């Protein structure tokens, strides 16, 4: 299977003679079915592409983050009539 399909939902169809794999209506793989047990057959081109994709994935800087707005959830306490003492609010981080 082409490593470019990693993480995608694919459709695998197999009969007694062939195995085909497609995604989004596009053929990704088609080959003669092999009945050998406990063996893995790998296309050398796929090994190279997987290695390239791993290098790219690892080169992405860890720790990048997206800024997400934080909403003050104390309004729910007010809506449901839950009284929270001010000192408990400070400990919980509510009202930031």
Backbone as a ProteinNet text record, in pm:
[ID]
protein_1_A
[PRIMARY]
XXXXXXXXXXXXXXXXXXXXXXXXXXXXXXXXXXXXXXXXXXXXXXXXXXXXXXXXXXXXXXXXXXXXXXXXXXXXXXXXXXXXXXXXXXXXXXXX
[TERTIARY]
83.6	0	88	56.5	132.8	124.7	238.5	238.9	164.4	139.3	62.8	-80.7	-126.1	-262.9	-272.3	-161.1	-162.2	-260.2	-344.4	-440.8	-571.8	-583.3	-706	-790.8	-919.9	-1010.3	-1005.8	-976.9	-967.1	-1066.8	-1096.7	-1184.7	-1097.9	-1099	-1020.6	-1117	-1092.4	-1171.9	-1076.9	-1112.9	-1029.6	-1116	-1068.9	-1131.7	-1022.7	-1046.4	-947.4	-820.9	-827.2	-713.5	-651	-729.6	-677.5	-716.5	-635.8	-665.3	-657.4	-760.6	-759.5	-792.8	-730.2	-751.8	-781.8	-887.6	-923.8	-964.8	-960.5	-1004.7	-1060.5	-1174.6	-1238.3	-1254.7	-1285.1	-1306.5	-1180.2	-1064.3	-936.3	-866.4	-819.5	-749	-612	-584	-454.4	-361.9	-419.2	-337	-419.2	-352.6	-415.4	-304.4	-316.6	-213.5	-270.7	-194.7	-232	-231.7	-329.9	-338	-231.8	-162.9	-61.3	-113.6	-99.8	-155	-48.5	71.4	179.5	145.9	172.9	145.8	268.4	242.6	346.6	458.9	424.4	523.3	471.1	561.6	526.2	596.1	521.2	577.4	570.5	684.2	690.2	749.3	682.3	732.1	846.8	966.8	1080.3	1052.6	972.2	936.5	855.2	772.6	693.9	782.3	885.9	979.9	1047.8	1092.2	1157.9	1062.2	938.9	841.5	807.5	793.1	764	877.2	1001.4	1116.6	1115.3	1080.9	1073.2	963.3	846.5	736.7	772.4	845.3	889	983.1	1076.2	1169.7	1094.2	997.9	918.9	841.3	778.6	699.6	787.1	905.5	995.1	1056.2	1062.3	1122.9	1028.5	901	804.5	836.1	851.5	890.4	784	823.2	731.7	707.9	594.4	565.2	492.1	477.9	397	255.2	195.4	58.8	-29	-154	-253.8	-311.5	-326.2	-384.7	-535.1	-586.7	-729.4	-785.6	-894.2	-957.6	-1011.4	-988.7	-1042.5	-1160.4	-1271.6	-1392.4	-1411.3	-1457.3	-1489.2	-1617	-1603.7	-1717.5	-1800	-1763.9	-1838.9	-1982.9	-2009.2	-2146.4	-2241.3	-2190.4	-2275.1	-2310	-2216.5	-2246.8	-2362	-2355.8	-2460.9	-2594.2	-2590.2	-2712.7	-2783.6	-2706.4	-2764.8	-2772.7	-2740.7	-2752.8	-2654.2	-2539.3	-2436.2	-2349.5	-2348.3	-2267.8	-2128.2	-2030.1	-1891.8	-1821.3	-1771	-1701.6	-1583.5	-1553.6	-1446.7	-1312.7	-1281.4	-1153	-1147.1	-1258.2	-1261.7	-1245.7	-1300.5	-1287	-1140.1	-1066.4	-923.2	-846.9	-879.5	-811.3	-842.9	-965.6	-1006	-961.9	-924.1	-886.2	-1005.2	-1123.3	-1243.8	-1235.6	-1294.5	-1299.6	-1173.1	-1091.6	-968.8	-998.7
-117.4	0	123.7	217.8	342.8	415.8	454.7	524	657.1	713.2	837	820.7	696.5	670	649.3	662.9	644.7	743.3	690.6	774.2	794.6	742.2	759.2	633.4	648.6	534.4	482.6	353	293.2	178.9	145.5	33.3	-78.5	-196.2	-309	-413.1	-454.1	-559.4	-671.5	-793.9	-908.5	-1022.8	-1088.6	-1212.4	-1319.4	-1429.6	-1537.5	-1505.2	-1405.9	-1377.3	-1239.7	-1138.1	-1000.5	-931.9	-833	-742.9	-601.8	-522.5	-382.5	-293.9	-177.6	-81.1	53	117.7	248.7	341.5	470.1	572.9	688.5	737.3	850.6	824.4	699.1	665.8	652.6	664.7	656.9	525.7	453.8	328.3	355.8	295.7	314.1	195.5	76.5	-43.1	-152.2	-232.4	-348.4	-448	-566.4	-666.4	-806.4	-900.4	-1040.1	-1082.4	-1159	-1204.6	-1311	-1299	-1396.5	-1472.9	-1601.1	-1686.6	-1733.5	-1681	-1722.5	-1680.9	-1768	-1737.7	-1675.7	-1582	-1522.1	-1457.9	-1397.3	-1327.1	-1188.4	-1095.2	-958.5	-925.4	-875	-833.3	-681.8	-617.7	-472.3	-418.8	-321	-252.3	-161.1	-177.8	-93.5	56.1	94.4	235.8	285.8	198.5	236.6	252.2	171.7	183.5	319.9	360	490.3	604.9	594.6	701.3	709.7	595.5	594.7	660.4	632	692.9	844.5	889.1	1032.4	1098.4	1034.5	1089.5	1095.5	994	995.1	1112.2	1135.8	1248.5	1381.1	1398.9	1522.2	1534.2	1424.8	1425.9	1459.5	1402.7	1426.7	1566.2	1626.6	1759.3	1869.4	1836.9	1934.9	1962.2	2085.4	2123.6	2085.9	2012.2	1976.9	2101.2	2106.9	2218.6	2333.1	2327.1	2431.8	2416.1	2525.3	2514.2	2619.7	2591.2	2683.1	2758.7	2888	2967.4	2945.6	2904.6	2878.7	2972.4	3038.9	3130.4	3053.1	3106	3045.6	3128.9	3062.5	3132.3	3119.1	3225.5	3224.2	3143	3027.8	2937.6	2967	3070.6	3102.8	3144.8	3182	3218.7	3100.9	2978.2	2860.5	2845.5	2880.6	2879	2974.3	3091.7	3191.3	3144	3087	3040.3	2931.3	2842.4	2730.7	2755	2877.1	2913.1	2842.7	2810.9	2747	2856.9	2864.6	2967.6	2912.4	2989.3	2948.7	3061.7	3035.9	3141.6	3195.7	3325.5	3389.3	3319.8	3273.8	3208	3074.4	3003.9	2878.8	2908	3020.8	3063.3	3083.2	3144.6	3169	3036.9	2941.5	2812	2734	2743	2665.7	2730.9	2858	2930	2989.9	2978.4	3035.2	3186.2	3246.5	3391.8	3454.3	3374.6	3430.2	3519.7
0	0	0	-80.8	-88.5	45	103	232.2	231.2	115	106.5	153.8	167	211	362.2	432	577.6	640	729.2	799	725.2	605.2	526.4	536.7	521.9	515.3	372.4	357.9	226.1	212.6	90.5	60	2.1	66.3	19.5	-35.2	-159.7	-221.4	-261	-224.1	-256.7	-305.1	-408.5	-451	-450.9	-514.4	-511.1	-589.5	-678.4	-765.6	-747.5	-705.9	-699.3	-569.5	-532.5	-420.6	-476.6	-452.2	-495.5	-376.3	-374	-266.7	-332	-284.4	-338.7	-225.3	-254.8	-160.2	-240.6	-198.4	-267	-416.5	-451.8	-591.8	-674.1	-611.7	-683.2	-648.8	-749.3	-729	-668.5	-553.8	-487.5	-507.6	-518.1	-535.1	-600.3	-680.7	-741.2	-770.7	-714.1	-740.6	-729.3	-783.3	-774.9	-628.3	-591	-451.8	-427.8	-316.3	-276.8	-157.4	-161.6	-57.4	41.2	32.4	122.5	265.1	359.7	500.6	565.7	657.1	740.8	659.3	547.7	466.8	434	422.9	387.7	257.2	161.9	33.9	28.4	6.9	10.2	-119.2	-175.3	-293.9	-249.4	-306.2	-265.5	-278	-376.5	-391.5	-273.3	-217.1	-100.1	22.7	33.7	145.6	140.8	22.5	7.1	38.1	-11.9	12.8	161.3	228	372.5	449.4	411.5	478.6	459.7	340	312.2	395.7	402.3	481.2	629.9	678.8	819.8	846.3	752.5	771	778.9	690.4	690.5	821.9	863	987.1	1107.5	1112.9	1226.7	1224.2	1105.8	1096.5	1142.6	1154.9	1203.5	1349.7	1382.5	1517.8	1618.6	1718.7	1827.5	1911.6	1972.6	2061.6	1995.3	1863.4	1799.8	1850.9	1882.8	1933.7	1869	1872.2	1821.2	1939.3	1925.3	2031.5	2029.4	2142.1	2154.9	2260	2225.8	2319.7	2439.3	2558.3	2679.8	2726.6	2744.9	2785.2	2936.1	2997.1	3139.9	3158.9	3224.3	3240.3	3365	3439.2	3560.2	3529.3	3405.2	3368	3389.3	3371.8	3394.7	3542.1	3630.8	3774	3802.8	3741.6	3762.1	3702.9	3583.6	3518.8	3598.4	3658.3	3731.7	3881.4	3922.4	4062.9	4154.1	4100.8	4182.6	4241.5	4373.2	4439.4	4462.4	4420.4	4440.6	4513.6	4634	4707.9	4627.4	4646.4	4570.7	4588.6	4712.2	4731.8	4658.5	4643.8	4568	4419.3	4376.5	4236.4	4202.5	4291.5	4267.2	4257.7	4344.8	4342.9	4216	4168.2	4051.5	3921.2	3929	3807	3735	3793.2	3732.2	3734.4	3636.3	3631.3	3576.2	3508.2	3449.1	3335
[MASK]
++++++++++++++++++++++++++++++++++++++++++++++++++++++++++++++++++++++++++++++++++++++++++++++++

